[in-house]
């Protein structure tokens, strides 16, 4: 089967642009305790910033370069349909540098918010970046879950989305799993440790308020994207869908990209909730004591052994 394509050009935005920015902003927001204690002009000398640059330069950027070189079609959302011969040397150069530079930019902007005592706004910064990240993956699900190579895409071959996960064409999926073994712990472990230090001296209410603000921001951004997508489809009609190449394999029509975005955002924020879940401080001692069940029964008052006697004789017997 062949895939009906459009002759109009397709503009591609790499998810790594928003991903690296989210990494930097997230590390700064989680390491707010270090930034608040440092001098205003030396935010770049803090431990979170040093770790951010090391993570981006030694882990994240090399992984992106490997995916670009190994799977040029998939990594470029199948804009590069000529293999490595169609890649200008300037592209991987800029790609590698932006994977670090945008992370530093995200860290800097979040650090400024932390210094101004707007820690919740610093968290909302990486929430917005991850929402854009999930939107690109979700609305471009046909490209992200395409099991073929750049040659297959150029020739218009169609594959079931399940083949991206299982079968002989799940090479990209297996590669991402192997990279996740390194990237996820390197991302989540320091974020969890820094959040624990941040909320160690604070009460549970401060932690829950931050989590609530993050959840509200994510839901509001999801609603904004959903409304924008619905309005775009209503105004531009089927030509818009054909340009985005969503109506070729979508079983539920124009709602399929929105469903993809919803699934992508739910999956991403489920992973990002792990540091907050592991860093939630315990309840105060008074609250724990109030909730603790009573194990020993209170002793009953001594009963008199003299029965049928007057109160005076009972007191005398005692």
C-alpha positions in Angstrom: 0.0 0.0 0.0 1.2 3.5 -0.7 0.8 6.6 1.4 -1.0 9.6 -0.2 1.4 12.5 0.2 1.0 16.2 -0.2 3.1 18.3 -2.6 3.2 21.2 -0.1 6.3 21.6 2.0 6.3 20.4 5.5 8.0 22.4 8.2 9.8 20.3 10.9 10.6 21.4 14.4 13.0 19.1 16.3 11.7 18.0 19.7 15.3 18.3 21.0 15.0 22.1 20.9 12.3 22.0 23.6 13.7 18.9 25.3 17.1 20.5 26.0 15.5 23.7 27.2 13.2 21.7 29.5 16.2 19.8 30.9 18.0 23.1 31.8 14.9 24.7 33.3 14.0 21.6 35.2 17.4 21.2 36.8 17.4 24.8 37.9 13.9 24.6 39.4 14.8 21.4 41.3 18.1 22.8 42.4 16.6 26.1 43.7 18.1 25.6 47.1 21.6 25.9 45.7 20.7 28.9 43.5 19.1 30.8 46.4 22.2 30.3 48.6 24.7 31.3 45.9 25.8 34.8 45.0 23.6 36.6 42.4 26.4 37.0 39.9 27.7 33.4 40.3 24.7 31.2 39.5 26.9 29.4 37.0 29.2 28.2 39.8 26.5 26.1 41.5 26.3 22.3 41.5 23.0 22.1 39.5 24.5 24.2 36.6 27.7 22.1 36.5 25.7 19.0 36.4 23.3 20.4 33.7 26.2 21.2 31.4 27.8 17.8 32.0 24.5 16.0 31.4 23.8 17.9 28.2 27.3 17.7 26.8 28.1 14.1 27.8 24.8 12.3 27.6 22.0 14.2 25.8 23.8 15.8 22.9 25.7 12.6 21.9 22.5 10.6 22.0 20.9 13.0 19.6 23.9 12.9 17.3 23.8 9.1 17.2 20.1 9.0 16.3 20.6 11.6 13.6 23.5 9.6 12.1 21.9 6.1 12.6 18.3 7.1 11.7 18.4 10.3 9.7 14.8 10.0 8.5 13.2 9.3 11.8 15.3 11.8 13.8 14.3 14.6 11.3 10.7 13.5 11.3 11.3 12.3 7.7 12.2 15.7 6.4 15.6 14.3 5.4 14.6 11.7 2.8 18.0 11.4 1.1 19.9 9.7 3.9 23.3 10.9 5.0 24.0 12.2 1.5 21.3 14.8 2.1 22.7 16.1 5.4 24.8 19.3 5.2 27.8 19.3 7.6 26.4 22.5 9.1 23.3 20.7 10.3 24.8 18.3 12.8 27.1 21.1 14.0 24.3 23.4 14.8 22.2 20.4 16.1 24.9 19.4 18.6 25.5 23.0 19.8 21.9 23.8 20.3 21.3 20.7 22.4 23.7 22.3 25.0 23.1 26.0 24.4 19.3 25.8 24.7 19.7 23.8 27.9 21.9 26.6 29.3 19.3 29.2 28.3 16.6 27.3 30.0 18.7 27.0 33.2 19.5 30.7 33.1 15.9 31.8 32.8 14.7 29.4 35.5 17.6 30.5 37.8 16.5 34.2 37.4 13.0 33.2 38.5 14.4 31.4 41.5 16.5 34.4 42.5 13.4 36.5 42.3 11.7 34.1 44.7 9.3 32.8 42.0 10.1 29.1 42.3 6.7 28.0 41.1 7.2 30.1 37.9 10.5 28.3 37.4 8.7 25.0 37.4 6.0 26.3 35.1 8.8 27.1 32.6 9.8 23.5 32.1 6.2 22.4 32.1 5.6 24.7 29.1 8.7 23.3 27.3 7.6 19.7 27.9 4.1 20.5 26.7 5.6 21.7 23.4 7.7 18.6 23.3 4.7 16.4 23.8 2.7 18.4 21.2 5.3 17.7 18.5 5.4 14.0 19.2 1.7 13.7 19.5 0.6 15.7 16.5 3.4 14.1 14.5 2.5 10.6 15.6 2.4 9.4 12.0 6.1 10.3 11.6 7.2 9.5 15.1 5.7 5.9 15.0 6.7 5.3 11.4 8.4 1.9 11.3 10.1 2.3 7.9 13.3 4.0 6.8 13.7 7.2 4.9 13.6 5.3 1.7 10.3 3.7 2.7 8.9 7.2 3.5 10.1 8.6 0.3 8.6 5.7 -1.7 5.3 6.1 0.2 5.2 2.7 1.9 2.7 2.3 4.8 3.4 0.3 7.9 1.2 -0.5 10.9 2.1 1.5 14.0 2.5 -1.7 16.0 5.5 -2.6 13.9 7.4 0.3 15.4 7.2 -1.4 18.8 7.4 -5.1 17.8 8.7 -7.1 14.9 11.6 -6.8 12.6 11.4 -3.0 12.3 11.5 -1.9 15.9 15.2 -0.8 15.8 14.4 2.7 16.8 12.2 1.6 19.7 14.9 -0.7 21.0 17.5 2.0 20.6 15.4 4.4 22.6 14.9 1.8 25.4 18.7 1.4 25.7 19.2 5.1 25.8 16.5 5.5 28.4 18.4 3.2 30.7 21.1 6.0 30.9 19.1 9.2 30.3 16.2 8.6 32.7 18.3 7.8 35.9 20.7 10.6 35.0 17.7 13.0 34.8 15.5 11.8 37.6 18.0 10.9 40.3 19.6 14.3 40.8 16.2 16.0 40.4 14.8 13.8 43.2 17.8 14.4 45.5 17.7 18.2 45.1 13.9 18.3 45.7 14.4 16.3 48.9 16.9 18.8 50.1 14.7 21.7 49.1 11.6 20.4 51.0 13.5 18.8 53.9 13.1 22.0 56.0 9.7 22.9 54.6 6.3 21.5 55.4 4.3 19.2 53.1 2.0 22.1 52.2 4.8 23.8 50.2 5.5 20.7 48.3 1.9 20.0 47.5 1.4 23.6 46.4 4.2 23.3 43.9 2.8 20.0 42.6 -0.7 21.5 42.3 0.7 24.5 40.3 2.6 22.1 38.0 -0.6 20.0 37.4 -2.8 23.1 36.8 -0.3 24.5 34.3 -0.1 21.3 32.4 -3.9 21.0 32.2 -4.3 24.6 31.1 -1.7 24.2 28.4 -3.3 21.0 27.2 -6.6 22.8 26.9 -5.1 25.7 25.0 -3.5 23.4 22.5 -6.7 21.4 22.1 -8.7 24.5 21.5 -6.1 25.8 19.0 -6.1 22.6 17.1 -9.9 22.4 16.9 -10.0 26.0 15.7 -7.3 25.4 13.1 -9.2 22.4 11.7 -12.5 24.3 11.7 -10.9 27.2 9.8 -8.6 25.4 7.4 -10.6 22.2 6.9 -9.3 19.1 5.2 -6.4 20.9 3.4 -4.9 21.5 6.8 -5.2 17.9 7.7 -3.7 16.8 4.4 -0.8 19.1 4.8 -0.1 17.7 8.3 -0.5 14.2 6.8 -2.7 13.0 9.7 -5.7 11.8 7.7 -3.9 9.1 5.9 -3.9 6.5 8.7 -6.1 8.2 11.4 -9.0 6.0 12.3 -10.8 8.7 14.2 -10.2 11.6 11.8 -9.1 15.0 13.0 -9.2 13.9 16.6 -6.4 11.4 16.1 -3.6 14.0 16.4 -5.2 15.4 19.5 -5.4 11.9 21.0 -1.7 11.4 20.2 -0.9 14.7 22.0 -2.9 13.7 25.0 -1.2 10.3 25.3 2.2 11.9 24.8 1.7 14.5 27.5 0.2 12.0 29.9 3.2 9.7 29.4 5.8 12.5 29.7 4.3 14.0 32.9 3.8 10.6 34.5 7.6 10.1 34.3 8.3 13.7 35.5 6.1 13.1 38.5 8.5 10.6 40.0 10.9 13.1 41.6 8.0 14.9 43.2 6.5 11.7 44.5 9.8 10.6 46.0 10.6 13.9 47.5 7.3 14.5 49.4 8.2 15.2 53.0 6.6 13.2 55.8 3.7 14.6 57.8 4.6 16.5 61.0 5.1 14.5 64.2 1.9 15.7 65.7 0.0 14.6 62.7 1.6 11.2 62.7 0.8 10.8 66.4 -2.8 11.7 65.8 -3.1 9.1 63.1 -1.3 6.4 65.0 -3.7 3.7 66.3 -3.9 3.2 70.0 -2.4 -0.2 70.9 -2.6 -0.3 74.7 -5.9 -0.1 76.4 -6.2 2.5 79.2 -6.2 0.9 82.6 -9.6 0.7 84.3 -10.0 2.1 87.8 -9.6 -0.5 90.6 -12.8 -2.1 91.7 -13.6 -2.7 95.3 -13.6 -6.3 96.5 -16.2 -5.6 99.2 -19.6 -6.0 97.7 -22.9 -5.0 99.2 -21.2 -2.5 101.6 -21.9 1.1 102.1 -19.6 3.7 100.7 -18.0 4.3 104.1 -17.2 0.7 104.6 -15.7 0.5 101.0 -13.4 3.4 101.8 -12.4 1.8 105.1 -11.8 -1.5 103.3 -9.5 0.3 100.8 
